[in-house]
Amino acid sequence: MQDFATEIREAVHELHQQIESTYLAFRMMHGIISKPEYSWILTQLYYLHNFLEPTWQTDSNLAGFFDLKKYSRLQTIKADLELLVNGDMPAIHETTQKLLQNTSTMYQQNNFTLIGVLYVLEGSRLGSVYLTEPLMNALSLQDATGASYFLCTPEPWYKDWYRFKESMNHIVGLPQQFENIKHAAVNTFEGMIELYQTKPA
């Protein structure tokens, strides 16, 4: 049986390495990101999730594969920003707007492409365990509150995420859609690299 999740992971492998050297990702991983910089990238991620989550959950072909209502990140981001910048969210950046437009266009052409988008955005939780100490130090946090988006992944998520990746192999009609899904994952990752490479004003 074809392992679709593995094929997506392999398709974005080199991009995953590239994003680690981007301006904001590097500063996060090394504990030197400023609160304004962190608040900026967090807000851009909010705009992305604000499209992804409701679109996914209202799509009858997708919602049953992974419960984004259960694992919504929107309230978490709002709570983080409330602590960091009193909820004063920076404006959406042109890079974020471009990624959202591309995502919306891909989805309108083929709703299965949102699987590739979800794989990149939601799958980023897996690497967050490496950010705990540097982020808390950089943001002067006593606990994970303020960086909950990255640092507070609920334990059941891991099992549900594994089930989602397994379920991809059994989605009726997915083999015919897979190249589009893989393209969407690559497109999303490239957009995220551009976003993390941005130096907030």
DABEL-V150498 format. One record per helix or strand of 3 or more residues. SS is the DSSP state (H for helix, E for strand). FROM is the first residue (numbers start at 1). TO is the last residue. If there is no record, write none. Layout:
ss = (SS & SS)
from = (FROM & FROM)
to = (TO & TO)
//
This chain:
ss = (H & H & H & H & H & H & H & H & H & H)
from = (4 & 13 & 23 & 35 & 74 & 94 & 113 & 148 & 155 & 174)
to = (11 & 19 & 29 & 57 & 85 & 109 & 138 & 151 & 170 & 196)
//
